[in-house]
Amino acid sequence: MSKKAPLKAVFFDRDGVLNLDHGYVCEPDRLDWIDGAREAVAALNAAGVKVLVVTNQSGVARGYFTEAQVDVFHAALQAGLAPFGGRIDAFYVAPHHQDAVEDRYRHADHPDRKPNPGMILRGLADWSLAPEETVLVGDKGSDVEAARRAGVVGLRFRGGDLLAFLRESLGERLPSIGS
């Protein structure tokens, strides 16, 4: 039995994995962290593993908030991670939806919108990663399907403590993850 490649990066879905999904969350004052999320990101960073976020944000397409507001929310995520020694190395956002109010976001099946793998494929290329060096953690079937389409292992997070989930799910692939 061959040993799996060491992890070089973990792709995370955002809402429902790093922060609670209250539905179309983009206001920093509505940022509520998933238990163990900040510790998980910091532990991955400490182990030399890149942390990449891939998130569908159809609220932009629907006119609920702007891309600039998504950026502000992502800055709040970064600020919340800093005291734990964590950071997100890159955010990949799919603001598209077939029912978009603005033409520039209207697309019936955008290659970036999960379950399509576009954001993951860009992350692999941007960071010179092979699919077997990464995993994706998501809370929906569309996340796991996007990972599959990119050739990446997809892990389904069903709630609880994210750090405990990673310890259990990654096992020997990341033996130095925080204890």
SVG drawing of the C-alpha trace seen along z (x, -y; Angstrom):
<svg xmlns="http://www.w3.org/2000/svg" viewBox="-33 -47 39 49">
<polyline fill="none" stroke="black" stroke-width="0.4" points="0.0,0.0 1.6,-3.3 1.7,-6.2 -0.3,-9.3 1.5,-12.4 2.1,-15.0 -0.4,-17.8 0.8,-21.1 -2.6,-22.9 -6.1,-22.6 -9.0,-24.1 -11.9,-25.2 -15.4,-26.2 -16.2,-29.3 -19.8,-29.4 -20.6,-26.3 -16.9,-25.3 -14.9,-28.3 -17.9,-30.5 -21.5,-29.7 -23.8,-29.9 -26.5,-32.4 -27.5,-32.7 -25.8,-35.3 -23.3,-36.4 -21.1,-39.3 -21.3,-41.7 -18.3,-41.4 -20.6,-41.8 -22.3,-38.6 -19.1,-36.6 -19.5,-33.7 -16.6,-31.2 -17.1,-27.4 -15.6,-25.8 -12.0,-25.0 -11.8,-26.8 -9.3,-29.5 -7.2,-26.9 -7.3,-24.6 -6.1,-27.3 -3.3,-28.3 -2.3,-24.6 -2.2,-24.1 -0.1,-27.3 2.3,-26.2 2.7,-22.9 3.6,-24.8 0.3,-23.9 -1.3,-26.6 -4.9,-27.5 -7.1,-28.4 -10.7,-29.4 -13.1,-28.5 -16.5,-30.1 -19.6,-30.5 -21.1,-33.9 -24.3,-34.1 -25.4,-36.9 -23.3,-39.2 -25.1,-38.0 -28.4,-38.4 -27.7,-42.0 -27.6,-41.3 -24.0,-42.6 -21.1,-43.7 -17.7,-42.0 -16.2,-44.9 -18.3,-43.8 -17.1,-40.2 -13.5,-41.5 -14.3,-43.4 -15.7,-40.2 -12.6,-38.3 -10.5,-41.0 -12.5,-40.4 -11.8,-36.7 -8.0,-37.4 -8.2,-39.8 -10.0,-37.1 -7.3,-34.5 -4.3,-36.8 -4.5,-36.4 -4.3,-32.6 -1.3,-32.9 -3.4,-31.9 -4.0,-33.3 -5.7,-32.4 -3.3,-32.4 -5.8,-33.1 -9.6,-33.5 -11.3,-32.3 -14.8,-33.6 -17.5,-32.7 -20.0,-35.6 -22.0,-34.1 -25.5,-32.7 -28.1,-32.0 -30.6,-34.4 -28.1,-37.4 -29.5,-40.9 -26.5,-42.1 -25.5,-40.7 -21.8,-40.4 -22.6,-37.8 -25.3,-35.9 -24.2,-32.5 -26.1,-29.3 -23.1,-27.1 -20.0,-29.2 -16.8,-27.0 -15.9,-28.6 -19.2,-28.0 -19.2,-24.7 -19.8,-21.9 -17.6,-23.0 -13.9,-22.9 -12.7,-26.2 -11.7,-27.8 -9.9,-24.7 -8.1,-24.4 -7.0,-28.0 -5.7,-27.5 -3.7,-24.4 -2.2,-26.4 -1.5,-29.6 0.3,-27.7 2.0,-25.0 0.2,-22.2 -0.7,-18.7 -4.2,-17.5 -2.8,-14.7 -1.0,-17.2 -4.3,-18.8 -7.7,-18.1 -10.9,-20.2 -13.1,-20.5 -16.7,-21.5 -20.1,-21.1 -22.1,-20.4 -22.2,-17.8 -21.4,-20.4 -18.1,-21.1 -17.1,-17.4 -18.2,-17.1 -16.0,-20.1 -13.1,-18.5 -13.7,-15.2 -13.9,-17.0 -10.5,-18.7 -9.0,-15.3 -8.8,-16.4 -9.9,-14.4 -13.1,-16.0 -14.0,-15.8 -17.5,-16.5 -17.6,-18.5 -20.9,-18.0 -20.4,-20.4 -18.7,-20.2 -15.1,-21.2 -13.1,-21.8 -9.7,-21.1 -10.9,-17.8 -12.4,-16.9 -9.1,-17.6 -7.1,-15.5 -9.5,-12.6 -9.8,-13.0 -6.2,-13.8 -4.4,-11.3 -0.9,-10.5 -1.1,-13.0 -0.5,-15.8 1.1,-14.3 2.2,-17.7 -1.2,-19.3 -1.7,-21.0 -2.7,-18.9"/>
</svg>
